[in-house]
Amino acid sequence: MPTDNCLIVLAAGRRLDLLREEASRIAKENKVGWHTDRADMGTRFCFEDAKAKEAFARTCDNFGISCRDG
């Protein structure tokens, strides 16, 4: 999967678990695939399209969790 639609998230523990659940929900709603990888600092969440990535970025903002393009 290309890394064009990826965000790096700085979260751990239960907050990271919550984000994985939200990523799964967003991907399912948009009918796209997604995956996570380890990044130098944080976790990289990648989606198959930009719409899902943007929805995930809004979710991170709503939870007060830092994220950046990656």
C-alpha positions as CSV (number, residue, x, y, z in Angstrom):
1,M,0.0,0.0,0.0
2,P,1.4,3.4,-0.9
3,T,2.4,5.8,1.9
4,D,0.7,8.9,0.4
5,N,-2.2,8.8,2.8
6,C,-0.4,8.2,6.1
7,L,-0.3,10.0,9.5
8,I,2.2,9.5,12.3
9,V,0.5,9.5,15.7
10,L,2.2,10.1,19.0
11,A,0.1,7.8,21.3
12,A,0.6,4.7,23.4
13,G,-1.4,2.2,25.5
14,R,-5.1,2.6,25.6
15,R,-5.0,5.8,23.5
16,L,-3.3,3.9,20.7
17,D,-5.8,1.0,21.0
18,L,-8.6,3.6,20.8
19,L,-7.1,5.0,17.6
20,R,-6.8,1.6,16.1
21,E,-10.5,1.0,16.7
22,E,-11.3,4.4,15.1
23,A,-9.1,3.7,12.1
24,S,-10.8,0.4,11.6
25,R,-14.3,2.1,11.8
26,I,-13.2,4.9,9.4
27,A,-11.8,2.4,6.9
28,K,-14.9,0.3,7.0
29,E,-17.2,3.3,6.5
30,N,-15.1,4.3,3.5
31,K,-14.7,0.8,2.2
32,V,-10.9,1.0,2.1
33,G,-8.0,-0.8,3.5
34,W,-5.6,0.5,6.2
35,H,-2.6,-0.6,8.2
36,T,-0.2,0.5,10.9
37,D,3.6,0.5,10.9
38,R,6.2,1.6,13.5
39,A,7.7,5.0,12.8
40,D,10.8,6.5,14.2
41,M,8.7,8.3,16.7
42,G,5.1,7.0,17.0
43,T,2.9,4.8,14.9
44,R,2.1,5.3,11.2
45,F,-1.5,4.9,10.2
46,C,-2.0,4.4,6.4
47,F,-5.2,4.4,4.5
48,E,-6.0,3.6,0.8
49,D,-7.5,7.1,0.2
50,A,-7.2,10.7,1.3
51,K,-10.8,10.9,2.5
52,A,-10.2,8.3,5.2
53,K,-6.9,9.9,6.2
54,E,-8.6,13.2,6.7
55,A,-11.4,11.7,8.7
56,F,-8.7,10.0,10.9
57,A,-6.9,13.3,11.3
58,R,-10.1,14.9,12.6
59,T,-10.6,12.0,15.0
60,C,-7.1,12.5,16.4
61,D,-7.8,16.2,16.8
62,N,-11.1,15.5,18.6
63,F,-9.2,13.2,21.0
64,G,-6.4,15.7,21.5
65,I,-3.8,13.4,20.1
66,S,-0.9,14.8,18.1
67,C,-0.5,13.6,14.5
68,R,1.4,14.7,11.5
69,D,1.8,13.6,7.8
70,G,4.0,10.7,7.4
